Amino acid sequence: MSILILAEYNENILSSSTSRLVGAAKKIGGEIDVLIVGDDVKNLAQQLAKIAGVNKVLLANDRVFKHQKADVLCKILKDIIIPYSHFFASSNSVGKAVIPRLAAELDFMPISDVMFIHSKNKFDRPIYAGNAIETISTKEKKILATIRSSAFVPVEQGNDAKIENVKIGEIKSKVEFIKSTNVNSDKVDLSTAAIVVAGGQAFESKENFQMLYELADVLNAGVGATRAAVDLGFAPNEMQIGVSGKIIAPELYIAIGISGALQHLAGISGAKKIIAINSDADAPMMKQADVALVGDLKTILPELIKKLAQ
């Protein structure tokens, strides 16, 4: 049995999600290889080689892979994954675009958003907007799955895996890249943060939303937002949490001014502990919380930041 993992990175910075996927793959056993596809990513391949448990790093380094377009990735992946029993990618924009497309081309059933691994062919994933957990057993000869990386513990560093260059033929894309928008790279990664603070439309303005960043700095936390807050322009799309945004599973989730719509609650179903601050004691989020504080966020938050800073 052998597993291939698609490495995740952004703006030439390796994501900790890849280490978490290696941790997920170790629950199955067998050899674990990691594939890095991109333009000028040789330094990332060297970082991947240091992850404990990695047998080999496959490096596909070419300008055609610069923007990780799904059609281009699938063309090279169809040949690369032949010897592997499992192929895993993060449940991010790249993984969600590549895995279903690749599975359709190879005539396999993809498995999405895996949050627990029972065995080599038995997995748990959330369904019905996170209100239920489905256990899937598959007889597919090759398993292609997106993994909710935040649900798994990252492995340690301390390895010197070999790096092998992948032969690349002529590949063309039918997709035109227009632009990308990224959050500040010096902030804590929302997808893998141990602590996440998030705000909703109750902040009322982008200026008030800055208090959330102050709280995050004190706690060394990731910052998230509801869809309503994003739509109102308080935060960028990359910070949206929920079914149509990021699915997270932090140790601690602090929800401030968030009522708790079903779509948002589905995005935090894996959170270990929840603290909620809201003026409405009957809000769904307050009922989900381990600790609920009723009050005006504009009064509570400055005082909370002050006390935590001390």
C-alpha positions in Angstrom: 0.0 0.0 0.0 1.3 3.5 -0.9 -0.2 7.0 -0.4 0.5 10.1 -2.5 -0.2 13.6 -1.0 -0.5 16.8 -2.9 1.4 19.5 -1.1 -0.3 22.7 -0.2 1.4 26.1 -0.4 0.6 29.7 -1.0 2.9 32.4 -2.4 5.9 30.1 -2.1 5.1 29.4 1.6 4.5 25.8 2.6 1.3 25.3 4.5 1.2 23.2 7.7 -1.7 21.4 6.2 0.7 19.1 4.3 2.2 17.9 7.6 -1.3 17.3 8.9 -2.1 15.2 5.7 1.0 13.1 6.4 -0.4 12.6 9.9 -3.7 11.5 8.4 -1.9 9.1 5.9 0.0 7.5 8.8 -3.3 6.2 10.2 -3.5 4.0 7.1 0.1 2.9 7.0 2.4 2.1 4.1 4.8 4.3 2.2 3.9 8.0 2.0 5.1 10.2 -0.8 4.5 13.9 -1.3 4.0 15.7 -4.6 4.8 19.4 -5.0 3.6 21.0 -8.3 4.4 24.5 -9.2 6.8 27.1 -10.6 10.1 27.7 -8.8 9.2 25.4 -5.8 12.5 23.5 -5.4 13.0 25.2 -2.0 9.6 23.9 -0.9 10.5 20.4 -2.0 13.5 20.6 0.4 11.2 21.6 3.2 8.9 18.7 2.5 11.8 16.3 2.6 12.2 17.2 6.3 8.7 16.0 7.3 8.9 12.9 9.4 7.3 9.9 7.7 7.7 11.1 4.1 9.4 8.4 2.0 10.0 10.5 -1.1 9.2 14.0 -2.5 8.1 14.2 -6.1 9.0 17.5 -7.7 7.1 18.8 -10.7 8.7 22.2 -11.3 7.6 24.1 -14.4 6.2 27.4 -15.4 3.0 25.8 -16.7 2.1 24.9 -13.0 2.5 28.5 -11.8 -1.2 29.0 -10.8 -2.1 25.4 -10.1 -4.9 25.2 -12.6 -7.0 22.1 -12.2 -6.9 21.1 -15.8 -3.1 21.2 -15.9 -2.7 19.4 -12.6 -5.0 16.6 -13.7 -3.0 16.0 -16.9 0.1 15.3 -14.9 -1.6 13.5 -12.0 -3.3 10.9 -14.2 0.1 9.2 -14.8 1.7 10.0 -11.4 -0.9 8.4 -9.3 -1.0 5.1 -11.2 1.2 3.1 -8.6 -0.5 4.6 -5.6 -3.5 3.1 -3.7 -4.5 6.5 -2.2 -4.2 10.1 -3.3 -5.0 12.8 -0.8 -5.3 16.6 -1.1 -6.4 19.3 1.3 -10.1 20.3 1.3 -9.1 23.7 -0.1 -9.8 25.4 -3.4 -7.1 23.4 -5.2 -8.0 20.0 -3.7 -11.8 20.5 -4.2 -11.1 21.4 -7.9 -8.6 18.6 -8.6 -9.9 15.5 -6.8 -13.5 15.4 -8.4 -12.2 16.2 -11.8 -9.4 13.6 -11.6 -11.8 11.0 -10.2 -14.3 11.6 -13.1 -11.5 11.2 -15.7 -10.3 8.0 -14.1 -13.8 6.7 -13.3 -13.4 6.5 -9.6 -15.7 7.7 -6.8 -14.1 10.7 -4.9 -14.5 11.0 -1.2 -14.8 14.6 0.0 -13.9 16.3 3.3 -12.6 13.3 5.3 -12.4 14.2 9.0 -11.6 10.7 10.5 -9.9 7.6 9.1 -10.9 4.2 10.4 -8.9 2.1 8.0 -7.6 2.1 4.5 -11.1 2.1 3.0 -13.3 3.4 5.8 -13.7 7.2 6.5 -15.9 9.7 8.3 -17.1 12.9 6.7 -19.7 15.6 7.6 -23.0 15.7 5.7 -26.2 17.9 6.0 -24.2 21.0 6.6 -22.3 19.3 9.5 -25.4 18.1 11.3 -24.5 14.5 10.8 -21.4 12.4 10.3 -21.4 9.8 7.5 -19.2 6.8 7.6 -18.1 5.6 4.2 -16.7 2.2 3.3 -15.5 1.9 -0.3 -14.3 -1.0 -2.5 -12.6 1.3 -5.0 -9.2 0.0 -6.1 -7.8 3.6 -5.9 -9.0 6.1 -3.3 -9.0 9.8 -4.2 -10.0 12.0 -1.3 -9.9 15.6 0.0 -8.9 15.7 3.7 -10.0 18.2 6.3 -6.5 18.9 7.4 -7.5 20.8 10.6 -9.0 17.5 12.0 -5.5 15.8 12.1 -2.4 16.4 14.1 0.7 17.5 12.2 3.8 15.2 12.3 7.2 16.3 13.5 10.2 17.5 11.5 13.3 15.4 11.3 13.8 13.6 8.0 15.9 13.6 4.9 13.7 12.1 2.2 15.0 11.9 -1.3 13.7 14.3 -3.9 12.8 13.0 -7.3 12.1 15.1 -10.4 9.0 14.3 -12.4 9.3 14.2 -16.1 7.0 16.8 -17.7 5.9 16.7 -21.3 4.1 19.4 -23.3 1.1 20.6 -21.2 -1.3 23.4 -22.2 -4.2 24.9 -20.2 -7.6 26.0 -21.4 -8.0 28.1 -18.3 -7.0 31.8 -18.3 -5.6 33.1 -15.0 -7.0 36.5 -14.2 -5.9 37.4 -10.6 -5.6 36.1 -7.0 -6.3 37.8 -3.7 -4.5 36.6 -0.6 -4.6 37.5 3.0 -1.5 38.8 4.8 1.1 36.0 5.0 2.4 37.2 8.4 -0.9 36.3 10.0 -1.8 33.0 11.7 -3.2 30.5 9.1 -6.9 30.4 9.7 -7.2 26.8 8.4 -4.8 25.3 11.0 -4.8 27.8 13.9 -5.2 26.4 17.4 -7.2 29.4 18.4 -9.6 31.3 16.1 -11.5 34.5 16.8 -14.3 35.4 14.4 -16.8 38.3 14.0 -20.2 38.8 12.4 -22.3 41.7 11.1 -22.8 42.9 14.7 -19.5 44.7 14.4 -21.4 47.2 12.2 -18.3 48.5 10.4 -14.9 47.6 9.0 -13.3 50.0 11.5 -14.9 48.2 14.5 -13.8 44.9 13.0 -10.2 46.0 13.7 -10.8 45.2 17.3 -10.9 41.5 16.3 -7.4 41.8 14.9 -6.2 43.3 18.2 -7.7 40.4 20.1 -6.1 37.9 17.7 -2.6 39.5 18.1 -2.9 39.1 21.9 -4.0 35.4 21.6 -1.8 34.6 18.6 -5.0 33.5 16.9 -6.3 33.2 13.4 -9.1 35.6 12.3 -12.3 34.6 10.7 -15.6 36.1 9.7 -19.2 35.1 8.8 -20.5 35.4 5.3 -22.6 38.4 6.3 -19.5 40.2 7.6 -17.6 39.4 4.4 -20.6 40.6 2.2 -20.6 43.8 4.2 -16.9 44.4 3.4 -15.7 44.0 7.0 -13.3 41.2 6.0 -11.9 39.5 2.8 -13.4 36.3 1.3 -10.4 34.3 2.5 -11.5 34.8 6.1 -15.0 33.4 5.6 -15.9 30.4 7.7 -18.8 28.0 6.9 -20.1 25.8 4.2 -19.2 28.3 1.5 -15.9 29.2 3.2 -13.3 27.5 5.3 -14.0 24.4 7.5 -12.0 24.7 10.7 -11.4 22.6 13.8 -9.5 24.8 16.3 -8.9 23.9 20.0 -10.7 27.2 20.9 -13.2 29.2 18.8 -14.2 32.6 20.0 -17.4 33.8 18.2 -18.1 37.5 18.7 -21.3 39.1 17.4 -22.2 35.9 15.5 -25.8 34.7 15.7 -24.9 31.2 14.5 -26.5 30.5 11.1 -26.6 26.8 10.2 -24.1 27.3 7.4 -21.6 28.9 9.8 -22.0 26.3 12.5 -21.2 23.6 10.0 -17.8 25.3 9.4 -16.9 25.0 13.1 -18.4 21.6 13.9 -14.9 20.3 14.8 -14.0 23.0 17.3 -13.1 21.6 20.7 -14.3 24.6 22.8 -16.5 27.5 21.9 -16.8 30.9 23.6 -19.5 33.2 22.4 -20.1 36.9 23.0 -23.5 38.3 21.8 -26.1 40.7 23.0 -28.8 38.1 22.2 -28.8 35.3 24.8 -31.1 33.2 22.6 -28.8 33.2 19.5 -28.0 29.7 18.2 -24.3 30.3 18.7 -24.8 31.1 22.4 -26.6 27.7 22.9 -23.7 25.9 21.1 -21.1 27.6 23.3 -19.2 26.1 26.2 -19.0 29.7 27.7 -21.5 32.4 26.7 -21.2 36.1 27.6 -24.2 38.3 27.0 -23.4 41.9 26.3 -22.4 44.6 23.7 -19.3 43.6 21.9 -18.2 47.2 21.6 -18.0 47.4 25.4 -16.8 43.9 26.2 -14.1 43.5 23.5 -11.9 46.5 24.4 -12.0 45.4 28.1 -11.2 41.8 27.1 -8.2 42.9 25.0 -6.9 45.0 27.8 -7.2 42.3 30.4 -5.6 39.6 28.2 -2.7 41.9 27.3 -2.0 42.3 31.0 
